[in-house]
């Protein structure tokens, strides 16, 4: 049976202190949840370690409390869907990435930053849209195992099916159509083991 309880989430990244625009977004989520007798969840999306600001998480929590926006689930509240810091959910993202790889919806990529830059520069010079060329998708299972065994630097990429027409029903623009050939094989798991927004946000919204 589908759980029809309204659940809203405010999911800031701790790359700085909470500003008025972010507080407004939290307020909308809080009011909608309370109006519909639902749950207001705080999730901290702290997977971008390069931009992480020390003390930002504490500031986010204290500012929400100061504004009277008490969350029902979050880093300092009990809940059935935690942990609520993405940096504490790495094993969950890995499990989902592994499942995508198993089903051929994702793959390991061992290309160096130098090769990726060379590829991008070449494509731009030729007037093409920069995108990954799926080189590592052709690696054999044995080749992949050997590279992983020696801990060769790698990421996990989404395997976008080519030659497919995608239709999206947009509330503002109506029916939107585009070809999958224009979509890059986005990185899902970075070389440091942390997920990108593309994976973490979707997984958490689904599970929570």
N, C-alpha and C positions, 0 to 999 in steps of 0.2 A: 504494500500500500504506500502511495506517495505521501511524503510528509509535506503538508501544505502550509506549515507555519512560515510566516514571513521572516526571512533572515537577510539583514543588510550588513555590509561590511565596509569599514573605512580601512584602507590598506596603504598607508604612507610609506615612503622610503626614507630612512634616517640619513639623508644627505644634507640636512640642515635643520634649523628649528622650524616649528610649525608656523605658517603664515596665515593671514586672514582668509585667503582663498581656500586653503586646506581646511581651516576651521569651518568655513561655510559648507564645504562638501560633507564634512562629518556631521554637521547640524542637519542637513537634508536627510542623511541616512538615519540618524537618530530619530528624527521626528516621524519619518515614514514607518520605521519599525514600531515605535510606540503607538502611533495612530492605528496600526493594524495588529496590536498586541503580539508583536514579534520580538526578535532578538537583534540587538545591535552588537556587532563583533568588531573588535580591533585586531587587525593582523599587521605585523611589521614586516615589510618586504625589504629585507636587509641583505640581499644577495649581491649587490654591487659593492664589493669590498673596497674598490679603489676610491669610491666617492663617500664611503661611510664616514660620518662625523661623530666623534666621541661625545657622548652626552645627549645626542639628539633623541634617542629613544625615551630617556627619562623626561626630556622636555616635552615630547609629544604626549606622554601619559599625563604629566602634571598639568599641561595646558587644557587637555580635554576635561580633566577633573575640575579645574578652575572654572571652566565654562559650564559645568553642570551636566556634561555629556558622559554619564556613567555607562561604561560598556558592560554587557552581560557576559561576554566571553573575551578573553584577551590575555596578554602576558601576565597580568596580575589578578586574573579572575579564573575560576574553575570553569571547565567546559569539556564536552565530550569529543571535541575535534582538534585539540591541541597536539603538539605545541603551536603557539601562535607567532613565533618568530621563525621566519623561513630558514634562517641559518641553522635552526635546530631540526629541520625537516629534510635534510639532504638525503637520508636513506629512502625516504618516501619518493623523492624525485628520481632517484637512481632506479628504484623498482619500476616506475612507470617508463623511464627511458629504456630500460632493459626489455620491457614488454614490447615497446615500439620497435626496437631492434629485432627482436624475435619474430615479429610479424611483418618485417621488411618495410616498416613505416619510418625507420630512422637507421642511421649507420655511423660507424666510427670514421672520423676523418683525421689523418695524420699529417696533412699538409702544413708546411712551415709558414710563418708569417711572410717570409721572403717570397715563397712561391705564390702565395695569395696576392701579394702586392704586384708581382710581375704579371699575373693573370689579369688583375684589375686594370693595370696600366695598359696592357695590350688591348683589352676590350674597349676601353675608353678611346684609345687611339683609333680603333676601327669603327667608332661610333655606335658600339653595342652597349646594351644595358649591362653594367657590372653584376655578375652573379657567379656562384661557384659552378665548376664544370663537371661535378660528380665523379672526379677521378677516383676517389677512394671507394666509391660504390662498387667498383670493379675488382676490389681486392678479394682474394680467395679467403676462405675460412682459416686455412693454415697460416697465411700471411698475417691476418689479423691477430691470431693467437700468439704468433712470434713477437709481434710488435707490442702487444699488451704484456707479454711475459717479461720483456726488458724495460717495461714502463716508459715506452716511447710517448712523447707528448702528443696529446690528441684531444679532440672535442667530439661531441655527438651532434649530428645534423639531422634535421627533418628531411625525409625522402619525399619530395614533392613530385607527384605523378605528372608526367609531361603530356601535353596535347589534350588537356581536359578543359572544357568550358565550364566555368564556375558561375553559378547564379546566387546572388545574395539579395534578400528582401530588406531594403533599408527603409526605415520609417520616414526619413526626409526625402531621399532621392528616389525611392521606389525600387523597382527591379534593376539591379546592377549586374552587369555581365562582364567577365574578363577571362582571359586565357591563362591557364596555369603555367605556361612557358615563361610568363613575366615574373613569376614568383621565385625568389631565391630559396635555396635549401638552408633555412635559418639554423643557427647554432642553438641547440637545446640545453646541452651541458657544456660548460666552458672547461678549459684545460685545468683550472684549479678545482674542478669537481663541483662548483656551484652552478645552479641552473640559471638560465636567462629568464627574463620576464615571460617570454612566450610560453615556456613550459610551466614554471612555478605558479603563475597566476591562474592558468587554466586548471591545473591539477588541484590547487587549493579551493578554487571556486566550486569545483565539482565535489570534492570531498566534504567541504564545510557547509 
